[in-house]
Amino acid sequence: MSYHPSHSIRSFEGHRPELGTAVFIDPSAVVIGDVVIGEHSSIWPNTTVRGDMHRIRIGARSSIQDNSILHITHAGPFNPDGYPLTIGDDVTVAHSVTLHGCTIGNRVLIGMGCIVMDGAVIEDEVVLGANSLVPPGKRLESGKLYVGSPAKAVRDLTPKELEYFTYSANNYAKLKDRHIAELSE
């Protein structure tokens, strides 16, 4: 079962968002253009996913929470290839996060209020602490906690923290199912 009201999904210049099985898009969110969202993922209130000038790909069981903005950098004279936005599987993006033309690996937690800029890469199994800034082109290595502006590695993740990625992803997958059931009545 999925829930995605038609007014939340908008085509742009021949590109219509593609949604996997059991995707939840809150009625106040908007998803525009060349966007693919994997199965059991969720887009929460007042979030914008705007693939109007390049592509956005969101993997399976990923959660994009309230007031987040997902956008890209178009191809042009200053950047011939542009920067698409790619988010892997089992990613939790907390509230009020801006992801712009970057690559996010699998099993990543991005804390509230973070900004990840053009060309930045966050490898698999990374925690980015709240209000951190990842500058353009920076790479965050797997297995570490990063905090600050600009983000810096502060320590390796513990085995318990590494287990949290799939717990968080599954928790939001279950929660979105409860929202789908409530809104579908």
ZIHU-V633397 format. One record per helix or strand of 2 or more residues. SS is the DSSP state (@ for helix, = for strand). FROM is the first residue (numbers start at 1). LEN is the number of residues. If there is no record, write none. Layout:
# ZIHU-V633397
ss->SS from->FROM len->LEN
ss->SS from->FROM len->LEN
This chain:
# ZIHU-V633397
ss->= from->3 len->2
ss->@ from->6 len->3
ss->= from->9 len->2
ss->= from->18 len->2
ss->= from->24 len->2
ss->= from->30 len->8
ss->= from->42 len->2
ss->= from->48 len->11
ss->= from->63 len->2
ss->= from->69 len->3
ss->= from->85 len->3
ss->= from->92 len->2
ss->= from->98 len->3
ss->= from->103 len->2
ss->= from->108 len->3
ss->= from->115 len->2
ss->= from->121 len->2
ss->= from->126 len->3
ss->= from->133 len->2
ss->= from->139 len->2
ss->= from->144 len->4
ss->= from->152 len->5
ss->@ from->159 len->26
